[in-house]
Every structure is written in C-alpha cells, then in structure tokens.
C-alpha cells in the first residue's frame, strides 16, 4: 500500500511539474557566432535541467574511474585482513591441538599478512617457543618491547626466557625494566622475589615475598650476608624469633651477640635451643671459647644439663670426656647411648677411639677396635644436611642448595627420627 501511495505522489508531482513548466510564458533567443536559436521558455528550462543532470552523471563516471585503483588496493587489503584472521584462528587451533610446528607456520603467515600487531607477535612468540625456536621467540618478544602499549608483554616473554636459561643477571635487568613499564604487578612482584632468592639478595627477597613459611631461612641468610652490624643483628634476631629451634637461625643470632660482647645472652639462647632440639653446630659454638679440653668438658656438661639423655648430648659428653682423658666417663656415655638404641657410625668410631686409648696396642685392644670398626661399617649413617629436592648431601647448612639451586631446601636428616628442621621446606 505504501508503494502505491508513494508512486501516486511521485506521479502527481511529476505531472504538476510538467504542467507548471509548460505553462511558463515567453520565448528564449540565443545567438552563438553565426548560429541563432529560438525556443520556448519551458523547453529552455527543460534543456537546462537535462544538461545539469548530464554533467552530474558525467562527473560521477569520471570519479568512479579515478577511484578504481584505490578500490583495488582496499579490496586487496580486505582480502589480506581476512586471510590473516583465518591464519590467526589456525594458530589457536594448532596450539590447542598441540601442533607446535603447525602453529609456528601459521603464525609466520599471519605476520606476513597482518604485520607486527601485538596479537600476532605474541602468538608467533609462543608458537616459536613451544616449537623450540627460542631465537624466533626472542625476536618476536623484542619486537613487542618496541611497541609502547605492548612493551610489558614483550618484557614478560623475555623474562621467562631468561629464567628458563637460568641467566639470573639478565632476568633481573629485564624485571627492573618491566617494573618501570608497569609498576606494582602481582605476577612481576613474585618473579622479582624469586630472582632475589636466586641471586641471594636476601634483604630484597624479604621485602618482596610477603607471608612465606621460609622467612626464617631468608632472615638467617640476610643476617649472614649483611655487612652492616646493626642491620645484621636485627635480621638475626628476627630469624631467631621466627624459629628459636632452627640451628642456623640460633647461631646467626648468637654469633652477632658474641661479636657485640653479649656472651651471656648468646650462651643462653644456645642452651635453650639445645634443650629443645640439640644439634652438633650448637655445641661447636658453645665450646669454641673454652681454653683447654677440661674446660670444654665442663662447658659440655653445662650445655647438656637440661637434656642429658638425648643422643646428641651423650655423644657430645663422650667426645669431650675422651678428649679430656676421662675414658670411664666417655665409655659410660657411649654404652648408655647403645643401650638406648643409637646405631650410628660416629658412635662406633668413638667407641673404637675409646678402646684404643684404654687398652692400647694389646691384643684385646686391637680386637675391640676391630669389632667397633666392623659395626661402624654397617651402622646407620650419621646425621647430615640434605637437600629435600635433589637429595644432595651437604657438610654445612646453606640457604641455597649448591647442587640444584633450591632455596630453603636443606634439612637436618637424622636416624634419630629423621627430624626435619622447622621452616625448612622443599
């Protein structure tokens, strides 16, 4: 109905226009050179209208011809865009299917079609990395860093590559650039904390890690590494507060107290740690200032008086008694430890020394020594520091395993119960 009405309106308008045009009175005369034209006014108006329409049509034709090259470029651009988007889709599908080489191939094609857009560069980098082409991934990440809005993405990829290579100095430099590009990022804070641990920058690690069960280890390591005595004492005190039974933390604090001249306080915290969790390193610290072997034996008795039956206490008393020439006391401690079920190599080696000093180069002495050494060969291993991650044994404690690089993974392994030192986790 609307179409019929519209057609009738147009028809009426056309008829009315024609009638008005035909009713225009007058004539038009025109002379061009030797030619002279004369026509009615209505015809002249109609001719002018047709002329204007012809000029408009001609201009549109010329404009269309002029735009043909540009239209061709736009068409080709749209085709490249469409093909590039299809390549991006194929990259995602290949990655989802685990086809790393296919994803890398499609990502390179997408780059050819779409150029260095952040999305394409990121896909190319990830596809290349998964395909084992770290050089291509590095180039794509570098290209991302040169784009203002995508700089952080490139730095994140480069940081991950540096960490995979265990190039800690390079990783630290990249992390600092990423922090400047996007400060306060949670992920970056975690990465910087891990880098601080790997580069043994313990003070910075403490500032970055937040709540962490391994903070005792960090404080202990920071105290040992800190050149400023005041800050080192503060770190050591905090380590001891975090876990007063952790021997390295106790010793870090005690050593700082001894350096400051507070020997009484140092001995007190070591004695308290021995009461709760005896450890050979604690005994070494407590007995170090004693001038002679007899004094060391008396210091050992003082240290162990509140935990005399612990195997570590018996072994310490036996060792110092033997060194002081008190063979009977040493034998008594060894026999008590054996009666209580201790079966460690160091106990039998100590017994062999006792037999040697007591019986000398006699036949009975040689037989007793031989029997003790034979039992030592098949006894349980002595307590030692061991990495919970790679199982590497260590002579002394360190915050970082020298074999696998694990941080806070060393624990004190003992056949007395395989006691893991608190706050030392894998």
C-alpha positions in Angstrom: 0.0 0.0 0.0 2.8 2.3 0.9 4.5 1.7 -2.5 1.2 2.6 -4.4 0.8 5.7 -2.4 4.4 6.7 -2.9 4.0 6.1 -6.7 0.9 8.2 -6.9 2.6 11.1 -5.0 5.5 11.0 -7.4 3.3 10.8 -10.4 1.2 13.7 -9.2 4.3 15.7 -8.5 5.7 14.9 -12.0 2.5 15.9 -13.8 2.2 19.1 -11.7 5.8 20.0 -12.5 5.3 19.3 -16.2 2.1 21.4 -16.3 3.9 24.2 -14.5 6.8 24.0 -16.8 4.6 24.0 -19.9 2.6 27.0 -18.6 5.7 29.2 -18.3 5.1 32.0 -20.8 7.8 33.6 -23.1 10.5 32.6 -25.5 14.3 32.4 -25.3 16.6 33.7 -28.0 20.3 32.7 -28.1 23.0 33.7 -30.7 26.3 31.8 -30.8 28.5 33.1 -33.6 26.6 32.8 -36.8 24.0 30.5 -35.2 20.8 31.7 -33.7 18.4 29.7 -31.6 14.9 30.5 -30.6 12.7 28.3 -28.4 10.0 28.5 -25.8 10.9 29.3 -22.2 9.6 26.0 -20.9 11.7 24.0 -23.4 14.8 26.0 -22.5 14.2 25.3 -18.8 13.8 21.6 -19.6 17.0 21.6 -21.6 18.9 23.3 -18.8 17.7 20.7 -16.3 18.8 17.8 -18.7 22.2 19.5 -19.2 22.8 19.7 -15.4 21.8 16.1 -15.0 24.1 15.0 -17.8 27.0 16.9 -16.2 26.3 15.3 -12.8 26.3 11.8 -14.3 29.5 12.5 -16.2 31.3 13.7 -13.1 30.2 10.6 -11.2 31.5 8.4 -14.0 34.9 10.2 -14.0 35.1 10.0 -10.2 34.3 6.2 -10.3 37.0 5.7 -12.9 39.5 7.6 -10.8 38.7 5.5 -7.7 39.3 2.2 -9.4 43.0 1.9 -8.3 42.2 2.9 -4.7 39.3 0.4 -4.6 41.5 -2.3 -5.8 44.0 -1.6 -3.0 41.3 -1.6 -0.5 39.9 -4.9 -1.8 43.4 -6.4 -1.6 43.8 -5.1 1.9 40.5 -6.6 3.0 41.4 -9.9 1.5 44.8 -9.9 3.3 43.0 -9.0 6.5 40.6 -11.8 6.1 43.4 -14.3 5.3 45.4 -13.1 8.2 42.5 -13.5 10.6 42.0 -17.0 9.3 45.7 -17.7 9.9 45.4 -16.4 13.5 42.4 -18.8 14.0 44.5 -21.7 12.7 47.3 -20.8 15.1 45.0 -21.0 18.0 43.6 -24.3 16.8 47.1 -25.7 16.3 48.2 -24.6 19.7 45.1 -26.2 21.3 45.8 -29.4 19.4 49.5 -29.4 20.5 50.8 -29.0 16.9 53.7 -26.6 17.7 55.3 -26.7 14.2 51.9 -26.1 12.5 51.2 -23.2 14.9 54.6 -21.6 14.2 54.0 -21.9 10.4 50.6 -20.3 10.6 51.9 -17.6 13.0 54.6 -16.6 10.5 52.0 -16.5 7.7 49.7 -14.3 9.9 52.7 -12.0 10.5 53.2 -11.7 6.7 49.6 -10.8 6.2 48.8 -8.7 9.2 52.2 -7.2 10.1 53.6 -6.7 13.6 50.4 -6.4 15.5 50.8 -7.2 19.2 48.4 -10.2 19.0 50.3 -11.7 16.0 53.7 -11.1 17.6 52.6 -12.7 20.9 51.1 -15.8 19.1 54.3 -16.1 17.0 56.5 -15.9 20.1 54.5 -18.5 22.0 54.3 -20.8 19.0 58.1 -20.5 18.3 58.9 -21.1 22.0 56.8 -24.2 22.1 58.4 -25.4 18.9 61.8 -25.0 20.4 62.8 -22.0 18.3 63.9 -19.7 21.1 65.7 -17.4 18.6 62.4 -16.6 16.8 60.5 -16.2 20.0 63.2 -13.8 21.3 62.9 -11.7 18.1 59.1 -11.6 18.4 59.3 -10.6 22.1 61.9 -7.9 21.2 59.5 -6.5 18.6 56.8 -6.3 21.2 59.0 -4.3 23.5 59.4 -1.6 20.8 55.6 -1.0 20.9 54.5 1.3 23.6 51.2 -0.4 24.5 52.7 -4.0 24.2 56.1 -3.4 25.9 55.2 -5.2 29.0 54.1 -8.3 27.1 57.5 -8.4 25.3 59.4 -7.9 28.6 57.4 -10.7 30.3 58.3 -13.1 27.5 62.0 -12.1 27.6 62.0 -12.5 31.4 60.5 -16.0 31.1 63.2 -16.9 28.6 66.0 -15.6 30.8 64.6 -17.6 33.8 64.4 -20.7 31.7 68.1 -20.2 30.8 68.9 -19.5 34.5 70.5 -16.3 33.4 69.7 -14.5 36.6 71.6 -11.3 35.9 69.8 -10.8 32.6 66.5 -11.8 34.2 67.0 -9.2 36.9 67.7 -6.4 34.4 64.5 -7.3 32.4 62.5 -7.5 35.6 63.6 -4.0 36.5 62.5 -2.8 33.0 59.1 -4.5 33.4 58.7 -2.9 36.8 59.3 0.5 35.3 56.8 -0.3 32.5 54.0 -1.5 34.7 54.7 -0.9 38.5 53.1 -3.0 41.2 52.1 -6.0 39.1 51.5 -9.0 41.3 53.0 -11.5 38.9 56.1 -9.3 38.5 56.5 -9.0 42.2 56.5 -12.7 42.6 59.1 -13.0 39.8 61.3 -10.4 41.4 61.1 -12.2 44.7 62.2 -15.4 43.0 65.1 -13.6 41.3 66.1 -12.1 44.6 66.3 -15.6 46.1 68.2 -17.0 43.1 70.7 -14.1 43.2 70.9 -14.4 47.0 69.7 -10.8 47.6 68.1 -11.9 50.8 67.2 -8.4 52.0 65.2 -7.6 48.9 63.6 -11.0 49.0 62.3 -10.3 52.5 60.7 -7.1 51.1 59.0 -8.9 48.2 58.0 -12.3 49.4 55.3 -11.3 52.0 54.0 -14.1 54.1 56.2 -17.2 53.5 57.0 -20.2 55.6 60.6 -19.9 54.6 61.1 -16.4 56.1 63.3 -17.9 58.8 65.8 -19.0 56.2 65.7 -15.6 54.5 66.3 -13.7 57.7 69.2 -16.1 58.6 70.8 -15.7 55.2 70.3 -11.9 55.3 72.0 -11.8 58.7 75.0 -13.7 57.4 75.2 -11.6 54.2 74.6 -8.1 55.7 77.8 -6.0 56.1 76.1 -3.5 58.4 76.4 -4.9 62.0 73.2 -3.2 63.2 71.1 -4.5 60.4 72.7 -7.9 60.6 71.8 -8.2 64.3 68.2 -7.1 63.5 67.9 -9.8 60.8 69.4 -12.4 63.1 67.1 -11.6 66.0 64.1 -11.8 63.7 65.3 -15.2 62.4 65.6 -16.5 65.9 62.1 -15.1 66.8 60.6 -16.8 63.8 62.0 -20.2 64.9 64.2 -20.5 68.0 64.8 -24.2 67.3 66.3 -23.7 63.9 70.1 -24.1 64.4 71.3 -21.7 61.7 69.0 -19.0 63.0 70.0 -19.6 66.6 73.7 -19.5 65.6 73.3 -16.4 63.4 71.8 -14.5 66.4 74.3 -16.0 68.9 77.3 -15.0 66.7 76.1 -11.4 66.5 75.5 -11.3 70.2 79.0 -12.6 70.8 80.6 -10.0 68.5 78.7 -7.3 70.4 80.1 -8.6 73.6 76.8 -10.1 74.9 78.3 -13.5 75.6 75.9 -14.4 78.4 72.8 -13.8 76.2 74.4 -15.8 73.4 75.1 -18.8 75.6 71.5 -18.6 77.0 69.8 -18.9 73.6 72.1 -21.7 72.5 71.4 -23.6 75.7 67.7 -23.1 75.3 67.9 -24.3 71.7 69.9 -27.4 72.8 67.2 -28.2 75.4 64.6 -28.2 72.7 66.4 -29.5 69.6 70.1 -30.5 70.1 72.4 -30.1 67.2 76.2 -30.5 66.8 76.7 -27.0 65.4 75.2 -25.5 68.6 77.8 -27.5 70.7 80.6 -26.2 68.5 79.6 -22.6 69.1 79.1 -23.1 72.8 82.5 -24.8 73.3 84.6 -22.6 71.0 85.7 -20.1 73.6 87.0 -22.7 76.1 90.8 -22.6 76.5 91.5 -26.3 77.2 90.0 -29.8 76.9 89.0 -30.0 80.5 87.1 -26.7 80.3 85.4 -27.9 77.1 84.1 -31.0 79.0 82.7 -28.8 81.8 81.1 -26.5 79.2 79.6 -29.5 77.5 78.1 -30.7 80.9 76.7 -27.2 81.4 75.2 -27.1 77.9 73.5 -30.6 78.2 72.4 -30.5 81.8 68.7 -29.9 80.8 68.7 -32.6 78.1 71.3 -35.2 79.3 69.7 -38.3 77.8 69.4 -37.0 74.3 71.7 -39.0 72.0 73.4 -35.7 70.9 74.1 -34.9 74.5 75.6 -38.3 75.2 77.8 -38.1 72.1 79.0 -34.6 73.0 79.8 -35.6 76.6 81.6 -38.8 75.4 83.6 -36.8 72.9 84.7 -34.1 75.2 85.3 -36.5 78.1 87.6 -38.6 75.9 89.5 -35.6 74.7 89.9 -34.6 78.4 91.3 -38.1 79.2 88.2 -39.1 81.2 87.9 -42.5 79.5 85.5 -44.0 82.0 83.1 -41.1 81.6 83.3 -41.4 77.8 82.6 -45.1 77.9 79.7 -44.7 80.2 78.0 -42.2 77.8 78.7 -44.5 74.8 77.3 -47.6 76.5 74.2 -45.6 77.6 73.6 -44.5 74.0 74.0 -48.0 72.7 71.6 -49.3 75.4 69.1 -46.6 74.3 69.2 -47.9 70.7 71.5 -45.5 69.0 73.2 -47.2 66.0 75.2 -44.5 64.1 78.6 -44.7 62.5 80.0 -41.9 64.6 79.1 -43.8 67.9 81.1 -46.9 66.9 84.0 -44.8 65.7 84.1 -43.0 69.0 84.0 -46.4 70.7 87.0 -47.5 68.7 88.9 -44.5 69.9 88.0 -45.3 73.5 89.2 -48.9 73.1 92.5 -47.6 71.6 93.1 -45.2 74.4 92.1 -47.5 77.2 93.6 -50.8 76.1 96.4 -49.5 73.8 98.3 -51.8 71.5 97.2 -55.0 73.2 95.6 -58.0 71.6 92.4 -57.3 73.4 92.5 -53.6 72.4 93.0 -54.5 68.7 90.1 -57.0 68.8 87.9 -54.5 70.5 88.8 -51.7 67.9 88.3 -54.1 65.0 84.8 -55.1 66.3 83.8 -51.4 66.7 85.1 -50.5 63.2 83.2 -53.5 61.8 80.0 -52.3 63.4 80.6 -48.8 62.2 80.8 -50.1 58.6 77.2 -51.4 58.8 75.7 -48.8 61.1 73.2 -46.1 60.3 74.6 -43.0 58.6 75.4 -40.0 60.7 73.1 -37.0 60.7 73.8 -34.6 58.0 72.3 -31.7 56.0 70.4 -32.9 52.9 68.5 -31.1 50.1 64.9 -32.1 50.2 64.6 -31.5 46.4 67.6 -33.3 44.9 68.8 -35.4 47.9 72.3 -34.0 47.7 74.2 -34.2 51.0 75.9 -31.1 52.4 78.6 -30.7 55.0 77.2 -27.4 56.3 73.9 -25.6 56.1 73.4 -23.0 53.4 70.2 -21.2 52.4 70.6 -22.4 48.8 71.4 -25.9 47.6 74.7 -25.8 45.6 73.6 -28.8 43.5 70.1 -28.0 42.3 69.8 -24.3 43.3 66.8 -24.9 45.5 66.2 -22.2 48.1 65.5 -23.2 51.7 65.5 -26.9 50.9 68.3 -28.1 53.2 67.1 -30.1 56.2 68.8 -32.0 59.0 68.4 -35.7 58.4 69.0 -38.0 61.3 68.2 -41.6 62.1 67.1 -40.4 65.5 63.7 -39.8 63.8 64.6 -38.1 60.5 63.6 -34.7 62.1 63.1 -32.0 59.5 64.2 -28.7 60.9 61.1 -26.4 61.2 60.7 -23.8 58.5 62.9 -25.6 56.1 60.7 -26.9 53.3 61.2 -28.1 49.8 
